[in-house]
Amino acid sequence: MIETVTFARTTYAPAPQRFEAGTPHIVGVLGLHAAIDYVEAIGLDAIHAHEATLTEAARDVMRRFNSLRVLGPKDATGILSFAMDGVHPHDIGTILDEAGINIRAGHHCAQPLMQALGVPATARVSFGVYNSLDDVARLEKALHTVVRIFQ
């Protein structure tokens, strides 16, 4: 970043070196490389198909709950936002967390959208290549627990 430093003056290295202080994020680069290799080994089409299967299975589960409303596009893959009548999404998140299911709950930095949807916040479940239909079954069981507690 610098060429010389004295009490009288400092001279800087030419660009771009002057803007690259410290050690490069080598571990991050290696991690990204491993992630790219992992995704390429599976294949983007296979990952999309897997996530689409899980998303549709979760939609089927959520249709069984009269008090649950899925929000967002019908063709979304890998992610579902939802609201449950009479239950705050943070409560849903807490109950699902106790069942070992991690979701995101809140306004997701989209408060104008929440206002337009008429909800204070949403619960959001997402799926990846590492999830399975067993996870969707666990989600269904945990949602039944939410209904039982807030009935």
Secondary structure, 3 states (H helix, E strand, C coil): CEEEECCCCEEECCCCHHHCCCCCCHHHHHHHHHHHHHHHHHCHHHHHHHHHHHHHHHHHHHHCCCCEEEECCCCCCCEEEEEECCECHHHHHHHHHHCCCCCEEECCCCHHHHHHHCCCCEEEEECCCCCCHHHHHHHHHHHHHHHHHHC
